Every structure is written in C-alpha cells, then in structure tokens.
C-alpha cells in the first residue's frame, strides 16, 4: 500500500494506523516519489492520497495513477467531497474518504476499497 501526502504528520499517522491493521505501507510525499515507488514495486494494491498533497494536484495524481496503473485502487482523503465526488469518484473509479476520520473508519474504508475492486 502506498500513502501519499506532503504533510509528514498526517501521512505518518495514516501509515501508522494502517500498519497496526497489518498492512505493508510505503510513503511518498510527491508525484516523483509515487512514480519511483510504482516502478520499483509493481504489486502495489492501493494508493491513499491525501487531498492536501500538492504537485501535481492530488486529483491529477489520482487520475494519472488510475491511467498508468489501472490495477492500483485509489482512495483520496478530502475535506470537501462534494467538490469532486461526481467528477472524480464516480467517473474515474476513485474512492473518496471524508475528513476528518477515525483510525477505524480509515481501516474500514481501505478494506472496503480493496474488497470491492474499484480498479479496472
């Protein structure tokens, strides 16, 4: 699993929660890090992208990831889902998670996305 975010405290917290639930987690802080990790680890099942990520915009990154690696499921954590829900979530098969969320809600959503098979 790949956690993407340019806020180390938040991405570290999300990664820590997911590790406690038994997931193997790698972290990237930007698009270049995502590119490097997806090339080095072709078996990544899910990318969790924090909306506060910057270059490129988190949704552009999510769209690129879905296009370049359709086998990777994408979950975007966002403050304002209504701004992007139909545009990104439905049309591009990208799951959305509303902030704030609890550790249990994060783990449940990750499990749901992995089980549902949003990718491809």
C-alpha positions as CSV (number, residue, x, y, z in Angstrom):
1,X,0.0,0.0,0.0
2,X,1.2,3.5,-0.8
3,X,0.3,6.6,1.3
4,X,0.8,9.9,-0.5
5,X,0.9,13.2,1.3
6,X,3.1,16.2,1.7
7,X,2.2,16.7,5.3
8,X,4.5,14.3,7.2
9,X,2.5,14.3,10.4
10,X,-0.7,13.3,8.6
11,X,0.8,10.8,6.2
12,X,2.8,9.3,9.1
13,X,-0.3,9.0,11.2
14,X,-2.3,7.3,8.3
15,X,0.6,4.9,7.6
16,X,0.9,4.1,11.3
17,X,-2.7,3.3,11.6
18,X,-2.6,1.0,8.5
19,X,0.5,-0.8,9.7
20,X,-1.3,-1.5,13.0
21,X,-4.0,-3.2,11.0
22,X,-1.4,-5.4,9.3
23,X,-0.8,-3.6,6.0
24,X,2.6,-3.1,4.5
25,X,2.9,0.6,3.9
26,X,5.2,2.8,1.8
27,X,5.1,6.6,1.8
28,X,5.6,9.2,-0.9
29,X,5.5,12.9,-0.5
30,X,5.1,13.9,-4.1
31,X,4.4,12.7,-7.7
32,X,8.1,11.8,-8.3
33,X,8.0,9.6,-5.2
34,X,4.9,7.9,-6.4
35,X,6.5,7.3,-9.8
36,X,9.6,5.8,-8.3
37,X,7.7,3.6,-5.9
38,X,5.2,2.3,-8.5
39,X,8.1,1.5,-10.8
40,X,10.0,-0.3,-8.1
41,X,7.0,-2.1,-6.6
42,X,4.6,-3.2,-9.3
43,X,2.4,-5.1,-6.8
44,X,1.0,-2.0,-5.0
45,X,-2.7,-2.7,-4.4
46,X,-3.9,0.6,-3.2
47,X,-2.8,4.3,-3.1
48,X,-4.2,6.5,-0.3
49,X,-3.8,10.1,-1.4
50,X,-4.3,13.0,1.0
51,X,-6.0,16.0,-0.6
52,X,-3.6,18.4,1.0
53,X,-0.9,16.9,-1.3
54,X,0.5,19.4,-3.8
55,X,2.4,19.0,-7.1
56,X,0.6,17.9,-9.1
57,X,-2.8,18.4,-7.6
58,X,-4.0,15.3,-5.7
59,X,-6.7,14.6,-8.1
60,X,-4.5,14.9,-11.1
61,X,-2.2,12.5,-9.4
62,X,-5.1,10.1,-8.7
63,X,-6.2,10.3,-12.4
64,X,-2.6,9.7,-13.6
65,X,-2.3,6.8,-11.2
66,X,-5.5,5.2,-12.5
67,X,-4.5,5.7,-16.1
68,X,-0.9,4.5,-15.7
69,X,-1.6,1.7,-13.3
70,X,-5.3,0.6,-13.6
71,X,-4.6,-2.3,-11.2
72,X,-3.9,0.1,-8.3
73,X,-7.0,1.1,-6.4
74,X,-7.0,4.7,-5.4
75,X,-8.6,6.3,-2.3
76,X,-8.5,10.0,-1.8
77,X,-8.9,11.6,1.6
78,X,-10.5,15.0,1.3
79,X,-12.2,17.8,3.3
80,X,-14.8,18.7,0.7
81,X,-16.0,15.7,-1.2
82,X,-18.9,17.5,-2.8
83,X,-16.4,19.5,-4.9
84,X,-15.1,16.4,-6.6
85,X,-17.4,13.4,-5.9
86,X,-19.1,13.1,-9.3
87,X,-16.2,14.4,-11.4
88,X,-13.5,12.1,-10.0
89,X,-15.0,9.4,-7.7
90,X,-17.7,8.1,-10.0
91,X,-16.3,8.7,-13.4
92,X,-12.7,7.5,-12.6
93,X,-13.4,4.8,-10.1
94,X,-11.6,6.6,-7.4
95,X,-12.9,6.1,-3.9
96,X,-13.3,9.1,-1.6
97,X,-12.9,9.4,2.2
98,X,-14.2,12.4,4.0
99,X,-12.0,14.1,6.6
100,X,-11.9,14.0,9.5
101,X,-12.0,10.3,10.0
102,X,-11.1,7.9,12.8
103,X,-8.4,5.2,12.6
104,X,-11.2,2.6,12.5
105,X,-13.0,4.5,9.7
106,X,-9.8,4.7,7.7
107,X,-9.1,1.0,8.1
108,X,-12.7,0.0,7.2
109,X,-12.6,2.2,4.1
110,X,-9.3,0.7,3.0
111,X,-10.6,-2.8,3.5
112,X,-13.8,-1.9,1.6
113,X,-11.9,-0.5,-1.4
114,X,-9.6,-3.5,-1.5
115,X,-12.5,-5.9,-1.3
116,X,-14.8,-4.1,-3.8
117,X,-12.2,-3.9,-6.5
118,X,-12.7,-0.4,-7.7
119,X,-9.7,-0.6,-10.1
120,X,-10.1,-2.0,-13.6
